[in-house]
């Protein structure tokens, strides 16, 4: 049975964008938009307080994804605490393709590990990534959330692995966030069981080019973000997002669907005077190079502010 810390802990987790066009289920980017989550061990029961995105909608008991991830981590660490109190300040939009579920999972894994006195010995960073990916079902969002930067993730028989690469200075992400929501399961259901060999070959080449473009030569981002594996198949389910991607790319902007959508990610700012139409929030977000950050203590006044910290507009 583990020994639990008596003091609260907190974690800041970044938003993420996965796929990035051709890098389906493999490539991801951490963005400077953050959820702050704190937790402490209590004598009994589970309480969850939610502020910001998802307040009044998300469960406030054991069904909350942060708590479910904490429970799975405590099991991996050897035992459950008597009770938990969790506080979430959410700024990442829910079900928009910006990694809100991965942020909750990574937060839960890291909070549980920090609440066990020798948690980092029992569960190192590589094991934390494997556990988070197991809970999420794939590593493309949890990897950049945990590690920061531009990540390449893959799965071996032993579980998920990932590497993080620094993002070139000329990469200037902008997200276009619609009001409507999307579900990853529905987006995956739109994909065919097989694709033409020529499309798979094209994506392999463009994904390789994207690694170079994002880390060394942003001028190549437009050709590097061409995709034939998933975006066209999902277009009927998010026609507004598909139309915006086409319009941005026609204007020379390397734009893709963010994750399973419906948010659109542009890896360079849109041209002067470009208008996405009605119903879109446009945020300029820097790449996040640090990933999830854990500290001791409760959330402070600034961390409890539900305004979307990190966005430029």
N, C-alpha and C positions, 0 to 999 in steps of 0.2 A: 504494500500500500504506500503511495507516495506521501510526502509531507507537503502541505500546502502553505503558501505565503499568507501572512496575515494582512499585508497591505494591498491596496488595489493596484492594478496595472492598466495601462492604456496603450492603444496602438493607432497609428494613422496609416490608412491604406489608400493607394491611388486608384483612380479609374484606369481602365485599360481598353485598348482596341485590338481585336484579334483578326486574323486572316490577312488584313492589309492588302486585299486584292488576291494575288496568286498564292499566298502562303497559307492555304486552307488547313486549319487545325494544327498549324505549326508555328506561325509567326505572330508576335504580339508586341505592343508598344504601351509603356506606362505613361499616363498623362497626369498633369498637375491639377487634378481635381480630387478632393479627398473626403473620405468618411473617417470620422474619429469615433472610436469605440473604447469603452472602459469596462472593467469587470472586477469583481472581488468575491471572495468566498464568504458565504454567510452560514448561519446556523441551520437553516432549512429553507426549502422551497426555491422557486425561480421567479425573478421579476425582471422584466425588460422594459426600459423606457426608450421610446423612439421619438426623435425630433427631426424635422426636415422631410426629405423625400421618404415617402412610405408611411408617414405618421398617420395613425388612424386606420391604416390598411393592413400593415404587417402584424403578425401574431406577437403577443407579448408574454409568451410562456415557452415551454420546451419545444414548441414547433418553430420558433424563430430560427432562421438559418445559422446565425452566429452561435446560438446555444447548441444546435445540432452538431455543428463543427467542433465546438468545445467538448461535447459529450464524446464524440468519436476520438478526439485527441486524448482526453482523460483515460479512456479505455486503453489506448495505445501506451499511455504512461503508467498504467497499473492500477487505476481506481478512480472513483468519482468523489468529488467533495460533497459535504452535507447539503449545501445550498449555494446559489449563485445570484448575484445582482449585476445586471448588465445595463449599460447606458449607451445608446447609439445616436450620434449626430450624423445624419446622412445627407450628403450633397450630390452623390452620384445618382442620376435619374434611374428609376427602376424600369427594367425590361425595355431598355432602349438600345442595347448593343454596346454599352460602355462598361461592362464587367461588374455590375452591382452584386451579382451572386458570388462571383469570385472574390470580390472585396470582403463580403461577409464571411466566406469560408476561410480566407487567409487570416482575417481578423480573429475568428474563433480559434483556429489552430495556434496562432501565436499567443493569444491571451491565455489559453489553457496551458501552454508550455511555460509561459512566464509565471503562472500561478503555482507551479510545482517547483520546489526549491532547487532541484537538480534537473529541471526539465530539459535544458539544452544538452545535458549529458545523455539523457534517455532518448532524446529526439533531436538529432542534429538538423541542419538546414536542408540537407539532401532528403532526409526522411520526412521533414515537414512538407517539402514539395510533393513527394510521392503521396502523402496522406491527403493533401489538399486536392491533388489531381484525381485521386480515387473518389473523393466526395463529389467533386464537380463532374467527373466523367471524362474530362479531357484537360490537357495541361496548357492550352494556348493562352488563356486569360490568367490563370493562377500564377504562371511563371513570371510575367512582367509585374503583376501585383506584388509578388514576393520579392523579386530581384531588382526591379526597376529597369529602365533603359529599353532597348530593343532586344527581344529575346527570341531564341530559336529553341523550340521544345520538341521532344520526341519521347516515345514510350518503348522501353525494353521489357523483357520478361520480368525483371525485378521492379518495374514501375517507371514513372515519369522521370525524365531528366531535362535539364535546360541549361543554356548558357546565355549570359547577358552581354550585349555589345553597346558601346557608347554611340549616341546619335550625333550625326554631323551637325555643325552649327547652323547650316542653311535650312534645316528642316523646321517648318513653322506650322504645326498642326492647328487646324480649325475644325470644330465640330458643328454640324447643323442638326439640332435635336428637335424632332417633331413632337406634337402632342400625343399622337397615337403610340401605343405600345406594341411590342412584338414578343413572340415566344420562340426560344431556341428550338424547342421540339417541333413546332409547326414549320419553322424554316428548314429544319433538317428533313422533314417529311416531304418537302418539295423537291429534294434532290433525286436524280435518277440512280438506279443501281449500278449502271455502267456509263462511261463517257467515251467518246472517240479517242483513239490513241493520239491523234494529232493535237487534240486539246490538252491531254495530259502532258505531252511533250512540251507544248507551248508554256504551260504553267510551270513546269520544272525549270525551264530556262529563265522565265521572268522572275520566279522566286529567287533564283540564284542572283540575278541582276539586282533585285531589290535589296539584298544584303549589302551589295557594294554601294548602291545609290543612297541608302539610309545612313550608312556609316562613313562614306567617303565622297560621293559625288551626287548631291541632290539634283543636279541638272538632269539626271537620267530617271527621275522618279516617274515621269509620265509614262514612258514605255515600260518601266519596271513594274507598274501596277496594273497591267493588263491581266484580266482573269477570264478563263473559259470554264472553270469547274463548278462555280456555285452561284455567282451573282445573277446571271441571266435566268437561271432556273427559278430563282426566288423572286424575280421582278414582278410577277403577277400579284404576289402577296403584299408588295410594298411599292405600288406604282409611283407614288410621289418621290420616294427615295431613288428609284431607278431613273426617273426623269431628271432629278437633280444631279445625280452622278453623270448622266449624259451631258447635261448643260455645262457643268463644271469642266469636264474633260474636253468638250468642244471649245471651251475658252482657254485651254492649255493648262488646266489645273489638275494635278494628280489626285483624283478623288476616287473613293471606294466606299462600299457599304461597311460600316463599322461592325465587326462581329456578325451576328445574325440579323442586325438591323433593329429598327429602321433608321437609326442615326447614320448620317453620312460624314465620313472623315475626309478632309482635304489635307494633304501633307505639305501644302503651300497655301498661303493666303489667297483668297479669290481676287480677281482684278478689281481695280477701282470702279465703283459704281455697279458691281454685280449684285443683283437682287435675287434671292432664292425663292421669292414668292411669300405668300402669307402662311402662318402656322409654324414657322421655324424659329427657334432660338439659336443664335449664332455666337459661339464662344471661341475665343482664341486661347488655346491651352498649350503651355510649354511641355516638352517631354519631361517626364520625371526620371531622374537618374539614380534615385536612392532606393525605391521600393518601399515596402512596409517598414515602419519604424516603431519600436516598442520603447516605452518609458514607464517609470514607476509613478504612482499617484493617480488621483482622479483627474477628470477633464477640467481644464481651466476655463476662464470666461471666454477667451478667444476661441477655444476649441468647441465651445457649446454654441457658437454662432452658426446658424444653419445656412448662411449665405454661401454661395458656391465659391469657396476659396480657391484661388489659382487661376480662375478664368479672367481673360483680359477685356472682354466686352460682352 
